[in-house]
Amino acid sequence: MLGIWYAAHPFVTNERTALLLRARVDDFIGLVRELYAAANRGDEEAIGSIRQRMADSIDGIVDAARNDARPADTVAHGPRRGGTDT
């Protein structure tokens, strides 16, 4: 049974990647929680404020995705062999 995990290693790892993106998404999830709490309180002013903060955070998420992105040929299998990594 353990052998399957070794075979799957390139695809299933414990390695953390896209750290900036993960942080931005975690922040967005925090905003979702705030939004839900404000909605439960019926606090329309807070809902409007949180909505704006959520909209603003989308730009940060997109920028983080671009910053953390890796070339497509290195994502699943590591760097290309026999060439340079650019």
Buried (B, 14 or more C-beta within 10 A) or exposed (E): EEEEEEEEEEEEEEEEEBEBBEBBBEBBEEBEEBBEEBEEEEEEEBBEBBEEBBEEBEEBBEEBBEEBEEEEEEEEEEEEEEEEEE
